[in-house]
Amino acid sequence: MKKINNFFKCNTKKIITLFLYIQPFLDILTAISIKKLNINLTIGSIVRFIFLIFCIFYLAFINKQDKKKNIFFLIVMGIYFTIYGSISYYYKDLHASLYDIKNLLNTFYLPIILISFIEMFKEYNIKLNIKHLVTVYSIYIIAIIIPNITHTAFLSYSHSKIGTVGWFLSANAIGNILSFLLPIIIYYFIVKKEKILGIVLLIATLYVFASMGTKVPILSLLVIIFTNFIYYFIKNIKEKNKKNISVIISLLIAIIISCFLILPKTSFYKNIQIHMNFYRINSISEIFSSYDNINNLIFSERLTFLKNTNNSYKNSHFLEKIFGIGYIQNYKTKNESTKTIEMDYFEIFYRHGIIGFIIYFGIFIKILIKAFKKIIMNFNLLNTEYLTSLFLILLLAIFSGHILVTPSVSIFIVIVFMLIFYGFNIDSKEKLINK
C-alpha cells in the first residue's frame, strides 16, 4: 500500500493532465465508433470508466483527509446503486437493468469525480496549468474546422436542419464544452497579452459556433459578451475613466451591429428559419404567442418529452418513484421509449427518483455554493469569467442538457471547479495568477 500511496502522490497530477488532454481524442474515437462502425461500447466509455474506478479507489484506500466522510459517501452511493439496479432488474429484466446501470454511471460520474478531485487537489497541492486547458480547447476547435474544410465532418442533425460538428458525435455536448470554457479562455489571452493568438482562436471559435447550427454556442456567446461588458463598464465607472467607458459602449454597439449583419448567414439562423417554416410561424414574436411554439422552437420539443416522462413516473411503482424509473420508460409496452428529456435537472429526478436526486444535488449544490462564495469575495475579471462559466453550466443544463449527465462534458465542469478552488498556473515558470 505504501508503494501505491507514493505512486498516487508522484503521478496524480500527470494522470489528471493526461486525462484532460485525451478528452477530444476520446470524443473523436467515440464518434467514429458509433457513426462509422456501429459500435456502442466505445474506447471513450472504457477509458472514462477506468478513470472513474481510479477516483473511487483513491477515495476508498488512498485519501487521508476527510477519510470517514468520503467512505460514508461511497457507502451511500454504493447502497443507492445496488437498490437502483435491483429495482430495475425486478421490474424489467437483465438487459434493461444493464442499460439503466450504464446510464446511472454516466449521470453520477460528475459528483464522484468532483469529490475525488477536490480531495486529490487538496491533499497533493495540485494546481493546473491553464495553458493545458487552452490547448485542449484549441484541439476541439481544430477538430471541427479541419473536417469542415476537408468535407469529412459529421452533421449536427440527422435530418432537416443544417450544421456540422467536425469529427465529433454530439453537437450539444461539444457546444456545451466550448461555451462554458470560453470565458476562461478569454481570460487567459487577456492576462498573457497574446493578442495575435487570442484573436486567431477567437475568430476560429466564432466560425465554429456559426457552423454548428445549434443555438447553445450563439446564445452562450451573447451571455459572455454581456457579462464582460458589465464588468468593464462597472470597473471604469469606479475608476471614473470616461474615455474607456465611451470605448466600451462604442465597442458594444459595433458588436450588436455586426451580429445583425453576420447572424443571418450562420447555420444557427438558417435553422431557426427552417424550424419556423416547418411550424408555419411568420415572426419571432409569434414564437412566444403559444405553449406549442415555445415548446417547439425554444425547447426543441423537450417539454413534450418532459410531459411523457412525467406520465411514466406518475404511473410507476412506489419504489420507482423513490429510486427512479430508469432510462427505459413504459418497458415492454407499446409506449416503450428510451428518449431522454435533455433537461438535466428533470432527467436526474425522474430517472433516479427522490433519493437519487437528493444524493446528486446534495453534493453538487453544496460544492456550487462554496464556489459562489469564493467568487463573490472579489470583484475582478477572473471571478467574472468564473461566474459566467458557472452561470452557463447551470443555464445549459436546463435548455440544452448533456451537461450534468454526460461524462465527456462533466469532466470539464470538474476542471472549472478545481480552477476556482485551487487556482492555476498560466505557465510552469510563472507565479500563480489569481487576480
Salt bridges, closest charged atoms under 4 A:
ASP27 OD1 - ARG48 NH2 2.90
ASP66 OD2 - LYS69 NZ 3.79
ASP66 OD2 - LYS122 NZ 2.95
ASP93 OD2 - LYS332 NZ 3.57
ASP100 OD2 - LYS92 NZ 2.85
GLU119 OE1 - LYS122 NZ 3.77
GLU194 OE2 - LYS192 NZ 3.96
GLU239 OE2 - LYS235 NZ 3.07
GLU342 OE1 - ARG302 NH2 3.10
GLU342 OE2 - LYS339 NZ 3.08
GLU342 OE1 - HIS402 NE2 3.38
GLU347 OE2 - ARG351 NE 2.75
ASP427 OD1 - LYS131 NZ 3.81
ASP427 OD2 - LYS192 NZ 2.57
GLU430 OE2 - LYS192 NZ 3.35
